[in-house]
Amino acid sequence: MLKKYNGRKHPLNYNTIYEMLVMTILAARDSDRRINEKALELFKLVPNMTSLSQAKAEDILPLVIPQKDWGNVGMGLSFLGREICRPQKPKCEECLMNKICRYYLGGVLAKD
C-alpha cells in the first residue's frame, strides 16, 4: 500500500495526525470537499483529542450533519431507540450504530 500510494496528495487537508484521523472518519460519511470545508470550523471547536472527548454533541452536530437533515436524524434516532436500543434487552447485534456505540463496544453486554 505504501509503495503504491507514496507521494500522492491526500484529498483531505489536514495538519496533524489527530486532524487526519477525525477527517478520515467523517469522510466515510460525507464528501472530501465538504469535510475540508467544515474542518477549520470543527478544529477551532475541538482542536485536540482531549477537547473532542469533552465536547457536547450539540456543538459538533451542526458541523458534521447538514441542517436540512437534522429532523431526519432526530426522527431516525427516536425510532432507533424505540425499536432497537431498548432499556431492557437492547437488540445490539442488529443495531446500525453498534460499530460506534460505547455501550456495545464497551463490553457492557459481556458483563450481564
DRENVEXVEX-939625 format. One record per residue: residue number from 1; residue in three letters; x, y, z of N, C-alpha, C in turn. Coordinates in steps of 0.02 Angstrom, whole numbers, always signed. Example, Ala and Ser with C-alpha at 12.3 -4.5 7.8 and 13.67 -1.06 7.14 Angstrom:
(node 1, ALA, (+660, -284, +390), (+615, -225, +390), (+660, -165, +390))
(node 2, SER, (+642, -112, +354), (+684, -53, +357), (+645, +2, +394))
This chain:
(node 1, MET, (+42, -59, +0), (+0, +0, +0), (+44, +63, +0))
(node 2, LEU, (+96, +63, +42), (+139, +121, +45), (+176, +133, -21))
(node 3, LYS, (+198, +79, -53), (+232, +86, -118), (+185, +114, -171))
(node 4, LYS, (+124, +90, -172), (+76, +111, -223), (+56, +184, -216))
(node 5, TYR, (+45, +208, -155), (+18, +275, -146), (+69, +326, -121))
(node 6, ASN, (+131, +307, -114), (+183, +351, -90), (+188, +414, -133))
(node 7, GLY, (+188, +472, -100), (+196, +535, -136), (+133, +567, -162))
(node 8, ARG, (+78, +532, -160), (+15, +561, -184), (-14, +610, -133))
(node 9, LYS, (-46, +662, -157), (-77, +712, -113), (-143, +684, -87))
(node 10, HIS, (-150, +688, -22), (-212, +664, +10), (-268, +714, -5))
(node 11, PRO, (-329, +691, -20), (-383, +737, -36), (-409, +777, +24))
(node 12, LEU, (-393, +754, +85), (-413, +791, +145), (-357, +838, +166))
(node 13, ASN, (-374, +899, +183), (-324, +950, +201), (-314, +951, +277))
(node 14, TYR, (-271, +909, +302), (-258, +905, +374), (-188, +929, +390))
(node 15, ASN, (-177, +948, +453), (-112, +973, +475), (-79, +927, +526))
(node 16, THR, (-119, +887, +561), (-93, +844, +614), (-122, +773, +606))
(node 17, ILE, (-93, +726, +640), (-119, +657, +639), (-189, +656, +668))
(node 18, TYR, (-201, +694, +721), (-268, +700, +750), (-319, +723, +698))
(node 19, GLU, (-303, +776, +662), (-348, +802, +610), (-360, +750, +556))
(node 20, MET, (-306, +715, +535), (-313, +664, +484), (-361, +609, +507))
(node 21, LEU, (-353, +587, +569), (-396, +534, +596), (-469, +556, +597))
(node 22, VAL, (-482, +614, +625), (-552, +638, +629), (-581, +648, +560))
(node 23, MET, (-544, +679, +516), (-570, +693, +448), (-581, +629, +408))
(node 24, THR, (-538, +580, +417), (-546, +516, +382), (-610, +482, +405))
(node 25, ILE, (-623, +483, +469), (-684, +453, +496), (-745, +489, +468))
(node 26, LEU, (-744, +555, +468), (-801, +593, +442), (-809, +583, +367))
(node 27, ALA, (-754, +575, +331), (-757, +567, +258), (-791, +502, +238))
(node 28, ALA, (-795, +455, +283), (-831, +394, +268), (-906, +407, +261))
(node 29, ARG, (-929, +464, +287), (-1000, +481, +285), (-1017, +540, +240))
(node 30, ASP, (-966, +574, +215), (-978, +635, +175), (-922, +643, +124))
(node 31, SER, (-927, +692, +82), (-876, +702, +30), (-814, +735, +59))
(node 32, ASP, (-757, +722, +28), (-695, +754, +50), (-701, +830, +46))
(node 33, ARG, (-733, +854, -6), (-742, +926, -15), (-778, +957, +45))
(node 34, ARG, (-833, +926, +64), (-872, +952, +121), (-834, +947, +186))
(node 35, ILE, (-798, +893, +197), (-758, +885, +257), (-705, +940, +259))
(node 36, ASN, (-671, +952, +204), (-621, +1006, +201), (-652, +1074, +216))
(node 37, GLU, (-713, +1085, +192), (-747, +1149, +204), (-762, +1159, +278))
(node 38, LYS, (-782, +1107, +312), (-803, +1111, +382), (-746, +1102, +433))
(node 39, ALA, (-689, +1077, +410), (-635, +1059, +456), (-609, +1117, +498))
(node 40, LEU, (-597, +1174, +466), (-570, +1231, +503), (-615, +1250, +561))
(node 41, GLU, (-680, +1254, +547), (-729, +1270, +599), (-730, +1216, +654))
(node 42, LEU, (-729, +1153, +633), (-730, +1098, +680), (-669, +1099, +726))
(node 43, PHE, (-610, +1109, +698), (-549, +1106, +738), (-538, +1168, +780))
(node 44, LYS, (-574, +1222, +766), (-574, +1279, +813), (-612, +1259, +876))
(node 45, LEU, (-665, +1221, +867), (-707, +1198, +923), (-674, +1142, +962))
(node 46, VAL, (-644, +1094, +926), (-612, +1036, +957), (-542, +1027, +928))
(node 47, PRO, (-493, +1065, +953), (-426, +1065, +923), (-383, +1004, +938))
(node 48, ASN, (-404, +962, +986), (-364, +903, +1003), (-409, +848, +1031))
(node 49, MET, (-380, +790, +1043), (-419, +732, +1066), (-452, +745, +1133))
(node 50, THR, (-419, +780, +1178), (-448, +794, +1244), (-510, +837, +1237))
(node 51, SER, (-507, +889, +1196), (-565, +932, +1187), (-621, +895, +1151))
(node 52, LEU, (-603, +851, +1105), (-653, +812, +1070), (-690, +766, +1118))
(node 53, SER, (-654, +736, +1164), (-686, +689, +1211), (-732, +725, +1259))
(node 54, GLN, (-721, +791, +1269), (-763, +830, +1316), (-816, +871, +1281))
(node 55, ALA, (-815, +871, +1214), (-861, +913, +1176), (-933, +887, +1181))
(node 56, LYS, (-979, +933, +1177), (-1050, +915, +1178), (-1074, +902, +1107))
(node 57, ALA, (-1115, +852, +1099), (-1140, +833, +1033), (-1175, +892, +999))
(node 58, GLU, (-1212, +932, +1037), (-1249, +987, +1007), (-1204, +1041, +979))
(node 59, ASP, (-1141, +1043, +1001), (-1093, +1090, +973), (-1062, +1064, +908))
(node 60, ILE, (-1054, +999, +904), (-1021, +969, +846), (-1071, +952, +791))
(node 61, LEU, (-1132, +933, +809), (-1182, +911, +760), (-1190, +958, +700))
(node 62, PRO, (-1195, +1024, +711), (-1203, +1067, +652), (-1144, +1065, +604))
(node 63, LEU, (-1087, +1044, +627), (-1028, +1043, +585), (-1023, +979, +543))
(node 64, VAL, (-1056, +926, +564), (-1048, +862, +528), (-1112, +838, +494))
(node 65, ILE, (-1170, +866, +512), (-1233, +847, +481), (-1266, +911, +455))
(node 66, PRO, (-1281, +913, +391), (-1314, +973, +363), (-1380, +987, +400))
(node 67, GLN, (-1394, +1051, +411), (-1454, +1071, +448), (-1518, +1042, +416))
(node 68, LYS, (-1519, +1036, +350), (-1578, +1009, +317), (-1594, +937, +339))
(node 69, ASP, (-1543, +901, +365), (-1552, +832, +386), (-1565, +823, +461))
(node 70, TRP, (-1563, +876, +500), (-1571, +870, +572), (-1636, +837, +592))
(node 71, GLY, (-1690, +855, +560), (-1755, +825, +576), (-1755, +750, +563))
(node 72, ASN, (-1728, +730, +506), (-1725, +659, +490), (-1679, +620, +538))
(node 73, VAL, (-1624, +651, +557), (-1579, +619, +604), (-1614, +610, +672))
(node 74, GLY, (-1648, +663, +694), (-1685, +659, +757), (-1739, +605, +756))
(node 75, MET, (-1776, +603, +701), (-1828, +552, +694), (-1797, +482, +692))
(node 76, GLY, (-1743, +475, +654), (-1708, +411, +650), (-1684, +387, +718))
(node 77, LEU, (-1655, +432, +757), (-1632, +414, +824), (-1690, +394, +869))
(node 78, SER, (-1745, +429, +861), (-1805, +413, +901), (-1830, +343, +885))
(node 79, PHE, (-1836, +327, +821), (-1859, +260, +802), (-1808, +206, +822))
(node 80, LEU, (-1743, +222, +814), (-1691, +175, +834), (-1698, +159, +908))
(node 81, GLY, (-1710, +210, +949), (-1719, +199, +1020), (-1780, +158, +1037))
(node 82, ARG, (-1833, +169, +1001), (-1895, +132, +1015), (-1893, +60, +991))
(node 83, GLU, (-1861, +49, +934), (-1862, -18, +904), (-1801, -62, +922))
(node 84, ILE, (-1743, -31, +930), (-1681, -69, +938), (-1648, -58, +1006))
(node 85, CYS, (-1635, +5, +1022), (-1595, +22, +1081), (-1641, +31, +1142))
(node 86, ARG, (-1670, -25, +1162), (-1718, -26, +1217), (-1681, -28, +1284))
(node 87, PRO, (-1710, +2, +1336), (-1678, -1, +1402), (-1673, -73, +1428))
(node 88, GLN, (-1722, -113, +1414), (-1723, -183, +1434), (-1713, -225, +1371))
(node 89, LYS, (-1663, -265, +1370), (-1647, -310, +1314), (-1637, -273, +1248))
(node 90, PRO, (-1587, -230, +1244), (-1573, -196, +1180), (-1552, -247, +1127))
(node 91, LYS, (-1569, -232, +1066), (-1552, -276, +1009), (-1487, -253, +976))
(node 92, CYS, (-1434, -253, +1015), (-1369, -226, +993), (-1342, -259, +930))
(node 93, GLU, (-1351, -323, +923), (-1323, -359, +865), (-1352, -335, +799))
(node 94, GLU, (-1413, -311, +800), (-1444, -288, +737), (-1445, -212, +731))
(node 95, CYS, (-1414, -178, +778), (-1414, -104, +778), (-1367, -77, +725))
(node 96, LEU, (-1390, -25, +690), (-1350, +9, +639), (-1291, +47, +669))
(node 97, MET, (-1295, +62, +733), (-1245, +104, +766), (-1194, +64, +808))
(node 98, ASN, (-1198, -2, +807), (-1156, -41, +853), (-1081, -34, +841))
(node 99, LYS, (-1061, -13, +783), (-989, -4, +769), (-960, +57, +805))
(node 100, ILE, (-1003, +103, +827), (-980, +162, +862), (-1012, +170, +931))
(node 101, CYS, (-1051, +122, +951), (-1088, +127, +1014), (-1044, +111, +1075))
(node 102, ARG, (-1040, +158, +1121), (-999, +147, +1181), (-1026, +90, +1223))
(node 103, TYR, (-1091, +84, +1228), (-1121, +30, +1267), (-1102, -38, +1239))
(node 104, TYR, (-1111, -45, +1174), (-1096, -108, +1141), (-1021, -123, +1140))
(node 105, LEU, (-982, -75, +1121), (-909, -84, +1115), (-875, -89, +1184))
(node 106, GLY, (-907, -59, +1233), (-877, -59, +1300), (-884, -124, +1338))
(node 107, GLY, (-913, -174, +1307), (-918, -238, +1339), (-972, -242, +1392))
(node 108, VAL, (-1019, -195, +1392), (-1072, -196, +1442), (-1112, -260, +1437))
(node 109, LEU, (-1124, -283, +1376), (-1164, -344, +1367), (-1128, -405, +1397))
(node 110, ALA, (-1062, -406, +1392), (-1024, -463, +1418), (-1027, -467, +1494))
(node 111, LYS, (-1041, -409, +1526), (-1044, -407, +1598), (-1112, -430, +1626))
(node 112, ASP, (-1163, -432, +1582), (-1231, -451, +1603), (-1234, -524, +1624))
